Amino acid sequence: MVFYVEIMAETVNNQTRILNRHLPTVADVEQITALTDPVVRNLQITYCYYELSSAFNERAGAGANWCTFATWASKQAGQTIRREDLVRELESRLRLQPEASKAIQKLVSLVKQLGARQHSDQIRPIIWDHVVVAALNRSSDAVSRGNRKVFMEIGREFARFLAICGPDTTYNADHLDQFLRELKPGDPPDGQYYLRQAFTHYYQSWFVDDPKQQAELRLLANLEIGYHEQTRLQPEIAESLTMMPIDATVLKNRLIELIFPADGWMTRGRLFFLDLFGQISPLERAIDHLIALVHQQVRLMVTEQLMTMTLPANERLRLGQDLKAGFPASLRVITNPDLQELLLQIDPTADSLLESGTRDWTDLADRIHYIADLFRCYHETAALFEAPFSPEQVAVLRQGKRPHGRL
């Protein structure tokens, strides 16, 4: 098997782009990781996962690898990172929710009563930007940081592994040791013990002839990386769904600027007396109430989006529902003792899809249970190796731009 890298680089918006490649390198991963545009970075991460998955598949043959699933998980994350349809949907939900509509109207009325000369239609966008858009931005940012964090580590290791060990036609312990030496001992989130185990099992799978042994070794490796990844992602996943509270003081100060646009001792004096006689308190309470209502809706929306995964052929998986695909024949009965032991740790309903649906995506044990069954069910699904974007979109993406059309 011959691997080659064909690279042509140009600078777009002061960022070096890779325009043509067959097998992503460590340098490619680092360049993508360094991109500052979170949308373009996510799209390039998604496509790089696809390239790594394809290169691994060419070397290893049938069966999904971790990058195969990461391609579609990263693509799904892109919807939240781009806030795709979320702003429009949240606005619609708030308008249909009587309590939220009343809260916005009350806040506008209070601002007017306190002396703002702006029309209500001028005040509403300020409230919207500082509450609704801010809440969505925080969730989007948390997902984006998680997407980058995992790719920076695991995408890099796949590229390095394929570069060092990919050309081997016979088992070469020196090459494997060369690769493993850079991985840190210890458990995640700081150690890389599970990555060491995973890539060892991947490498072993290349040199066994029995298809069932190959499938079990690769599933074992996928799950070991999955466990490491999900442990590392725990803070970002929790933040994306719970979100840090929006600072109500920022919105209050912006609204007060509307009421008292002039700076100086007269402004400070009027504010002091309003606060002294309790007239600012209703404004603060109204802001807090609206923020709580918006947070509730944002959590519901983002949870729904994060707990959906769309696979090729428009197959939509609801992560809160039990999987129905069934295990492939090669993985119906597990014989590998290491895989058996790991499944006992992470899959409380071993050899069954009952209760595979996730109740709380922020719960690591609950999440990894679903992932274990997902990896096992779809291990031999050839459609997962389809490209996530059209050739036309890839051409635009390689120029460092955001492609048009559905992403």
Phi, psi and omega in degrees: 000125181255129176250143176217159177236122178247111189237130170232128185241144170218164180259126177234120182053043177065017178235129181286129180248146173268120187264336183207123179209152175259309180238117180299141178256172175300321179298320177299314180300317181293323178294317179295317180300328184280350180300140183265340177280111186296330181289308179296321179300314179299317180297320179288325174299314180302314182288326178294321174302318179299316180295318177296317178300316181294317179296319178296318180296321177298323181281322191260338184091200188300151177110137181288150169247174184300322181295334178299313179286325181297329177305311186280330174293320179292322178296319178295318179299329180301329179296319178287321180298320178278356185055037187302115178067358185289318181298314180297317181292320180295318177301318179296316181296318182292324179291329180276348181264109185306319183296321180291318178300317179295321181296318179294315180297320179296319181294318177299316181298318179297319180297319178295317182297327182279357172120003179295133182267350181291153176288155180305323181292343176271333181280322183303315179300328179292316176299316181301311183295323186274347180244298187290304182296322179298319180295317179292323179297321180296317179294315179301318181295320180296317179295319180297317179296322177294318178301316180290318183301314182290316181297318181302326180268301190280322175301319178298318182292325176296316179297317180293319180297315181293327179290319184277314189255342184305319182287351186295129175259346173226158183299124182235099184298328180294318179295317179297316179296322177301318178292313187292335185301331183276351181274137186280141176288163176102165182278159175290157015275344184270323181272167183236033180305314184290331175290321177301313179297316185297310183290332172297316180291323174302311184297318178300322183295336180291340189240023170246146186268335184285121183301324180292317177299319178300312182299318182290321177296321182285324174296318178302314180296317179301317182290324178295317177292319179301319180294316178299311182301312184292328176294316179294328184276352188310314181297318182290322179295316179298318181292323182296333183260328181266326178060136174290144181300141174291141180285105182297334181297324180298314179293318180301315180296323179293321179290324178294328175298327177291319183289319182235075185293335181279139178263150178141182186292330180293319178298312180297324179294317179296319179297319181300315182289324176298317180292320181299321182265015171077016182277342177278332183304316177301325177296315180297318179295321179295320178297312180301319181295316180295318180300318180297319179294318180294316179303318181300315181290321179297317179300316179298315182293312183293321177301315180299319181289317180292334182264028172231136175231127179258122179259172178306159185065023177057035176278117183257122178258128173266113188292345177273359180247151179298141175293149182235359187292330183084156180277141174293160185304321184292341183239014181291319177242123183266128180245340180291120185297324179293320178292320176302316182294317180294319179296326177296330181281323190248350182236097183291346177241063185306138178062022178215150177263003177297135179062024177285335178299144185269129177277322183220107185294342178279350180273115185302313182297318179295319182292315184290334174299312179298315183298321179301315180288324177299310180300321183288317182295319189257018184300325184252018181279105185295331182298338180295344180270004176292152179291140181284343181225159179286160178303323180294320178293321180296320180299319178290319182298323181287351172268004179081020182245164177273122181289158174275171178087179181289128182250000000 
